[in-house]
Amino acid sequence: MTVALVLLGGAGGAVLRYLVDHRVQRSHASAFPWGTLTVNITGSGLLGLVTAWVFVAGDPASTETVRALAGAGLCGSMTTFSTFGYDTVRLFAGKAHLHAVANVVLTVLAGFGAAGAGLVLGTALWG
Amino acid sequence: MADTHRWDVLLAVAMGGALGSLARYGLGLALPHPPGGLAVATLLGNVLGCLALGALMTALARTTDPPRLLRPFLGVGVLGGFTTFSTYVLDAVEAARLGHAGIAVVYAVGSVVASLVAVAVGMGVTHAALRRSAARRVS
């Protein structure tokens, strides 16, 4: 059961990442990876919410389902470290050093900020 | 083509994402970490995924006419789904919340540094290997 939930969430998360990345990247005429940044921030905020729900509201039965489907599956797959890493190295190798550093700083700071906001919001909603 | 996406590309991304996510989930079960401890599985998965994506993208760039669905399936799907940013963030927050600030910082910074190095190594090694094999073909 858990395996099926992870597969399902993982498939949905990857498609969501692909679609959002394309949509965002098309609206920015720049080499800066806004699309990957967007999915990583959104997914981190969402996982903050999911984690808060698991902590304060989840009963053991539904917790396992939500963890597998939404946590490990959807949020895990919707966000990516490999594309973030590759984009950063590609920017650096292309002499866009400032963009490479900005990508790391923005992704990490905004990712942690979004996760924190998700945790606080979720605790306020369900706590 | 404005917002239309080919269904076969989306299917390749979905299938790859499902498989990559399951592999990441399995790695997490195989290498569990205590609450607030260093999330070895996420760290290892992210570094390996970065190494593989660096290699894949370098190989694709040097291949004439690669299979159309290879990048959506392997790059976007499998490796995108295998690596994760959200779990990395929540792992670090969890360590900090449980009073392991040192682990949180080492993990947060170490993941980024190790992953960037892994991408560069994957690119460099693949580049060198392809150049060697091309030179062999010529001589």
Chai-1 contact restraints between the chains, C-beta under 6 A:
chainA,res_idxA,chainB,res_idxB,connection_type,confidence,min_distance_angstrom,max_distance_angstrom,comment,restraint_id
A,V6,B,S21,contact,1.0,0.0,6.0,A-B,restraint_1
A,V6,B,L22,contact,1.0,0.0,6.0,A-B,restraint_2
A,V6,B,Y25,contact,1.0,0.0,6.0,A-B,restraint_3
A,L7,B,A18,contact,1.0,0.0,6.0,A-B,restraint_4
A,L7,B,L22,contact,1.0,0.0,6.0,A-B,restraint_5
A,G10,B,G17,contact,1.0,0.0,6.0,A-B,restraint_6
A,G10,B,A18,contact,1.0,0.0,6.0,A-B,restraint_7
A,G10,B,S21,contact,1.0,0.0,6.0,A-B,restraint_8
A,G10,B,G81,contact,1.0,0.0,6.0,A-B,restraint_9
A,A11,B,A14,contact,1.0,0.0,6.0,A-B,restraint_10
A,A11,B,G17,contact,1.0,0.0,6.0,A-B,restraint_11
A,A11,B,A18,contact,1.0,0.0,6.0,A-B,restraint_12
A,A14,B,V13,contact,1.0,0.0,6.0,A-B,restraint_13
A,A14,B,G17,contact,1.0,0.0,6.0,A-B,restraint_14
A,A14,B,G77,contact,1.0,0.0,6.0,A-B,restraint_15
A,A14,B,G80,contact,1.0,0.0,6.0,A-B,restraint_16
A,A14,B,G81,contact,1.0,0.0,6.0,A-B,restraint_17
A,V15,B,L10,contact,1.0,0.0,6.0,A-B,restraint_18
A,V15,B,V13,contact,1.0,0.0,6.0,A-B,restraint_19
A,V15,B,A14,contact,1.0,0.0,6.0,A-B,restraint_20
A,Y18,B,V13,contact,1.0,0.0,6.0,A-B,restraint_21
A,Y18,B,V76,contact,1.0,0.0,6.0,A-B,restraint_22
A,N40,B,F85,contact,1.0,0.0,6.0,A-B,restraint_23
A,G43,B,S86,contact,1.0,0.0,6.0,A-B,restraint_24
A,S44,B,S86,contact,1.0,0.0,6.0,A-B,restraint_25
A,S44,B,V89,contact,1.0,0.0,6.0,A-B,restraint_26
A,L47,B,S86,contact,1.0,0.0,6.0,A-B,restraint_27
A,L47,B,L90,contact,1.0,0.0,6.0,A-B,restraint_28
A,T51,B,L90,contact,1.0,0.0,6.0,A-B,restraint_29
A,A72,B,Y25,contact,1.0,0.0,6.0,A-B,restraint_30
A,G73,B,S21,contact,1.0,0.0,6.0,A-B,restraint_31
A,C75,B,S86,contact,1.0,0.0,6.0,A-B,restraint_32
A,G76,B,S21,contact,1.0,0.0,6.0,A-B,restraint_33
A,G76,B,T84,contact,1.0,0.0,6.0,A-B,restraint_34
A,G76,B,T87,contact,1.0,0.0,6.0,A-B,restraint_35
A,S77,B,G17,contact,1.0,0.0,6.0,A-B,restraint_36
A,S77,B,S21,contact,1.0,0.0,6.0,A-B,restraint_37
A,S77,B,G81,contact,1.0,0.0,6.0,A-B,restraint_38
A,T79,B,T84,contact,1.0,0.0,6.0,A-B,restraint_39
A,T79,B,F85,contact,1.0,0.0,6.0,A-B,restraint_40
A,T79,B,S86,contact,1.0,0.0,6.0,A-B,restraint_41
A,T80,B,G80,contact,1.0,0.0,6.0,A-B,restraint_42
A,T80,B,T83,contact,1.0,0.0,6.0,A-B,restraint_43
A,F81,B,N46,contact,1.0,0.0,6.0,A-B,restraint_44
A,F81,B,T83,contact,1.0,0.0,6.0,A-B,restraint_45
A,F81,B,F85,contact,1.0,0.0,6.0,A-B,restraint_46
A,F81,B,S115,contact,1.0,0.0,6.0,A-B,restraint_47
A,S82,B,G49,contact,1.0,0.0,6.0,A-B,restraint_48
A,S82,B,C50,contact,1.0,0.0,6.0,A-B,restraint_49
A,S82,B,L53,contact,1.0,0.0,6.0,A-B,restraint_50
A,S82,B,L79,contact,1.0,0.0,6.0,A-B,restraint_51
A,S82,B,T83,contact,1.0,0.0,6.0,A-B,restraint_52
A,T83,B,G80,contact,1.0,0.0,6.0,A-B,restraint_53
A,G85,B,C50,contact,1.0,0.0,6.0,A-B,restraint_54
A,G85,B,S115,contact,1.0,0.0,6.0,A-B,restraint_55
A,G85,B,L116,contact,1.0,0.0,6.0,A-B,restraint_56
A,G85,B,V119,contact,1.0,0.0,6.0,A-B,restraint_57
A,Y86,B,L53,contact,1.0,0.0,6.0,A-B,restraint_58
A,Y86,B,V119,contact,1.0,0.0,6.0,A-B,restraint_59
A,T88,B,L116,contact,1.0,0.0,6.0,A-B,restraint_60
A,V89,B,L116,contact,1.0,0.0,6.0,A-B,restraint_61
A,V89,B,V119,contact,1.0,0.0,6.0,A-B,restraint_62
A,V89,B,A120,contact,1.0,0.0,6.0,A-B,restraint_63
A,G111,B,V89,contact,1.0,0.0,6.0,A-B,restraint_64
A,F112,B,V89,contact,1.0,0.0,6.0,A-B,restraint_65
A,A115,B,V89,contact,1.0,0.0,6.0,A-B,restraint_66
A,A115,B,L90,contact,1.0,0.0,6.0,A-B,restraint_67
A,A115,B,V93,contact,1.0,0.0,6.0,A-B,restraint_68
